[in-house]
Amino acid sequence: MRILLFTGKGGVGKTTVAAATAVRAAESGLRTIVCSTDPAHSLADAFDVPLGDEPTPVAGFVRGTLVGQQLDARARLEQSWGEVRQYVTTVLDWAGADAVEAEELAVVPGLDEVFALADIRAHAESDRYDLIVVDCAPTAETIRLLSLPDVLGWYMDRIFPAQRNVTRAVRPLLSRLMSVPIASDDVFSAIRRFYDRLDGVRDLLVDASITSARLVVNAERMVVAEARRTFTYLSLFGYHVDAVIANRVLPDAVRDPWFQTWKDSQREQLESIEHAFAPVPVLVADLADHELVGIDHLSDFAGAVYGLRDPAARLGHGEQFRVDAVGDTLVLSMPLPFTDREDVELARSNGELLVAVGSHRRAMVLPDSLRRREVAGARVAAGRLEVEFAGGAPTETASGGAA
């Protein structure tokens, strides 16, 4: 079973590439489902068929071979977050917010997107599909989505149990002294159920033998710059990028002098992409002379993108995380492409290594062999973060600046 995550800057043709990949895989006989987690769904438009919240067979294929789904995250939010939302709304109402404000503020921005992860897990465990293709939201939302298992796991392991126990202990006293609503066990049970739906999603998505992310770009400077940042953040959280797809490249058949400057610029950017993302393979798709809508057009487009390649195969390989012995020192190494030492901040606390790049931070639980050692140094070299651990007892809480 394979999972492919397609992401890219809005407007680069991400949905078209995802839909075409699903068509190509289904034509080869793989039981394929393609899901859209983008709130601005356009998957149905690409297939030119109606799609809804439930998996829907796409006409033109043997039943079950190609299935499409546009996830209604809002509906899932209402189903799984009801008790928590009701409690938060009650607190906000007590604090003086009017009914409309309370309803709006009771939903954490972006929380509805997380339910897409639960659907991916459910599809993977159902044994109904050989391939799951995910048409993700534009890059910023995708990074937030894929970082959620880390963030929620940290909260549930460290904060949630203590918070629940403290609330149980003080609820009887506070209920006599104060009028503020106190969270009941039903609220905490709802949070627990919410997290349980996501338990195991991270292990599924960071397993490179199962899941690959594919970046869709246009040969434009701003788009490529965002793709480089996306590649860095995906690597930070342990996700494997196995291909970059350069879409909408002007073909050689376009010879009008008016387009020459544009073609020269695209050629320069393609060279930059191939050099920057190496050894990740770069697939090039020419700008089509017609709308890529419907099964036939998507099939032809997929043939142009993948050629003789199996679209469901792992197209590129790379190491994510390793620990090497160098004399008496152990070196933890992880990929952080397109970063310099000033881009990375490190800290160590309670058996974890905290790695921050830009606005994103990951808490990595250290293996036992490293917990007992002091951090001796760190550097960024050749697109990888390397942290050296010498012998001796660690300093449990030690913060650092740039690597």
N, C-alpha and C positions, 0 to 999 in steps of 0.2 A: 504494500500500500504506500502511496506517495501523496504528499501535500505540496502544492506550489502556491506561493504567495507573490502576487504581482502588485508592485507599488511604483509610484513615480509622481512627479509634480503634476498638478491638475492640468489637463489639456494635452498631455503628451501621447494619448492613445492607449493608455493602460488597459481600459476595459476591452478595447478591440483585440489587443494582444492576448488577454486572458481568455476571451471568448473563442478566439481562433485556436488557441492551444487546446481548449476543451474539445472543440470540434475535431481537431486532428487526432487527439487521443481516442475519442469515441469511434472515429472511423477505423482505427486500428483494432477495435474490439474491446478496449478498456471500459469498464463501467465507470462513468465519469459524472461527477456533480460539480457544477461551477456556481459559487456563491458570491454575492455582492455584499460587502460590508460598508460600502460607501453610502452615506445618507442620501446623496444625490444619485440615486440608482439610474444607470443607463444600460444595464445588461440586457433587459428586455428589448430595448431599442436596437442593440447590436444584433440580436437574434431575429428581431422583427416578429416576436411572439409574445403573448401575455405571460408574465411571471409574477408570482406573489410570494408570500411569506412561507408557504409550504413548498417542498421540493416538487417541481412540475416537469414531467417528461417533455422534451423538446421534439416537436414534430419532425419527421424525416429520418428518425433513428428507430432501431428496434427498441421496444419499450424497456426503459431502465438503462439503456446504454448511455444516453446523455440526458442529464437532469439539470434544471436551472432553479435558482432560488435567490430572491431578493429579500434579505433578512429584515424583518420589521423589529428593530431593536427596541422601539418604544413600547410595543406590545409585550415584549419579554420583560422590560423594566417594570411594567405594571404588575405582571404575574409574580415576579421574584423579589421585588423591592417594596411591596405594598405596605407591610408592617412598619418598615423603617421609615418610609415616606410619611406614613400617617403620624408616627411619633414626632418626626422633625417638624411637620406641619403644626402639630399641637404646641410644640415648644415655641415656634415662631409666632404663632397666634398669641400665646401667653406673653411673648415679648413685645407685642403691639403691632406686628405686621398684619396688613389686611389679608383677606382670604386669597386673593389672586397672587400677591407677593409671596405668601407662605407656600402656596402650591409650586410656584416657580423655583423658589429658593430651596425647596426640599429635595431637588434632584441635583446631584453633583454634576457639573458640566463634564460631558464625555462618558459618564457612567453607563449610559445605555449601550455604548459601543462594545463594552466588555462582554455582553451576552453573545456576541458573534463568536467569541472564543469557545463558549460552551457548546455552540452548535457544531463548530469544527471538531471538537472532541467527540460529540455524539455521533457524527458522521463517521469518524475514524473507527469508533468502537462498534459500529453497526454491522460491519462486514458486508455492506451492500455495495461498496464502491472500491475500485482499484485506484482511483485518482480523485483527489479533492483539489479543485482549482479555486483560489480565493482572489476575487477582484477587490483589493483593499482600497481604503480611502486614500486621498493624497498623502504625501509622505509625513507631514507633521502629525496627522491623526493616526497614521499607521505606527509610527514610533511610540506614541502614547499608548496605543492599543497593545503593542507587543511588550511594552515595559510593565504593563499592569500585573502579570503573574508574579514578577519579582517584587513589586511594591506591596501587593496584597499578601503575598507569602510572608514578607517581613513583618507586616502588621499582625497577621493572624498568629504567627509564631511567638512574637515578643510582647505585643501590646494587648491584644484581644483578651487572652485569659485573665490577665491582671485587671483589666478594665471591667470585665464581667464580674469577677469576684468582689472587687471594691463596690460596685453598684449594688450587688446583692446585700453586702454588709451594711451599707449606709442608707439603703432605700427606706427601711422602716422609720429611721430617725428623721430623715429629710422630709418624708411624707407628712410628719407631724409638725415640723418646724417651718416648712416652706410650701408655697403653692406651685412651684415650678414642677412640671411633669417629669417624672423619673422613668428612665427606660425600663421596661419590663423584660422578663425572660423571653417573651415572644419576639421582642425586637432583636435580642442577641441571637436567638435561634434562627431568625430570618437571615442575619448576617452570616451565621455559620452555614446555612443551606446555600446561600449565595456563593460563598467561597468553595464549598464542596463541589459545586457545579464546575468550578475551574480547576480543581485539584488534578494534577497530572497534565494539564495543558502545556505547561512550560517544558516538561520532559519530552513531550511529543514534538513540540515545535523546534527545539534546539537539537534534536536528533538528526544529524545531517543525512543519515541513510533514509530518513522518512521525509523530512521537510527541507525545501529550498526556497529562498527568496530570489525573485528576479526583478531587477531594476529596469524600468522602461524610461528611456530618455529621448529627447530630440537633440540633434547636433547643434545646440545653442549654448553659449557660454554660461548663462544663468541657470539653465536646466542642469548642465553638467556639474556646476558648483553645488547645487542642492543634492544631486545624486551622490557626490563624494561625501557630503555630510551624512546622508542617509546610510551609506555604506559603513561609515565610522560608527554610527549609533547602533546599527544592527549588529556589528561585530562586538561592540561593548556588551550587549545583552546575550551574546552567544549564538546569534542566528547566522546561518550559512547562506551566502549569496553565490549561486552557481552560474549566473549568466547576467550580462547586461545586454539589453535589446535597444539598439539605436534605431528609432522609428522615424518615418517620413523624411528619408534622405532623397534629395533630388536625383533621379536616375540619369545615367549617361545619355539617354535619349533626348533629354532636354538640352538643346543646343542654342536656344535663343540668347544672344549677348546680354539681354536685360537681366538674366538669372546668373550671369557668370560670377559676380561678386558674392552672391548668396552661396553658390556652389563652392567657391574657394573657401569661404568661411566654414561651411559644413565639412569640407575636407580637412581643414585645420583642426576642427573640433573632434572629428573622428580619430585622427591621429593621436590627439590628446587623450581621448577615451581609452583607446587600445593600449596606450603606454601607461596611463594612470591605473587602470583596473587589472592589468596583467598580474597573474596568469589567468584571471577569470575570463572566459571566452566572451567575445563581443559579437552578437548577431546583428546584421544590418538588414533593415526592411525599407525598401524604396517607397517613396510617396506614391500612392495609388492615384490613378486618373479617374476614379469613381468612388462613390461611398461604399465603405466596407460594411454593408448591412445584409444580413441573411446568411444562411448556411453555406451556399455555394461560394459567395465572395470571401467569407471567413476561411473556408477550406483552402481556397487558392492562396490567400494571404499567408496562412500557416505554412503552406508548402514553400513559399518564398522565404519565410523566416527561418524555418528549421531545416529545409532541404531534406537530406536523408537521415537526419538525426531523429531519435525517438524523443518527442517532446516531454515525455514523463521521466526520462532518464536523468540521472545526476550529471549535469553537463560540465561542471567544474569541481575540483577537489581542493581542499585546503585545510590545514590544521586550525583548530579553534583554541584549544587550551592544553597546555602540557606543563609538566614539571621535569626539569633535567637536573642531573647531578653534575656539578663542575667542581671536582676535588671534594672538599668538605662542605661546599656550598650547594644549596638547592636553589634553582632558578625557576620561578613561575613565569610562564610566557603566554601571552594572549595577543591576538591580532587587534590592532587599533590603527587601521590604515588612514592615511592623510592627516596624521597628527604629528605635532612637534612636542618637545618636552614641556613647553609653556602652556600647551593646551590641556594637559592632564594634571589632575590633583589627586593625591593619595592620602588615605588615613587608615589607621588600623584600630579596631575596637572590638573587644570581646570575641576574639576568634574569627573576625571578619576583616577582609580587605575592602575598603570603600574606594571605588574608582569613579572619578567624575570627569566627564568631558562636556564642556559647554554647560547646558542646563540639565543634562542627564547624569544620573548617578546610579551605580549598581553596587549592591552589597554582596560580595562573594564570600561564601563560607569556606574557610581554609581547611584543607585536609589535615588530619592529625599530625602528619609528618612536618607540616609547616607551622602549626600552632605553637610548637615547643621551641621555635627558633626566633631570633631577632631579625628584623629587617636591616640588611647591611647596605642596601643601596637600590636604586631604581633608575631606569633609563628607557627612552623610546628609540628604537633602532630598527631601520628597514620595515617600518610599518607595524612593529610589534612592541608591546609594553613588556619589559623584563624586570622582575622584582627579585632581588637576591635575598636569600634567607641564610644567615650564618647560624652556627650552633649556639646553644644557650637558651635560657628561658626568655620568652617574649615580654615586651612591655605591653600590657593588655590594652591600654588606651594611649595611642600615640598618633598625633595628627601631623600631616606634612603638606607642603605646598606642591609646586610642580615636580613632576617626576624627573 
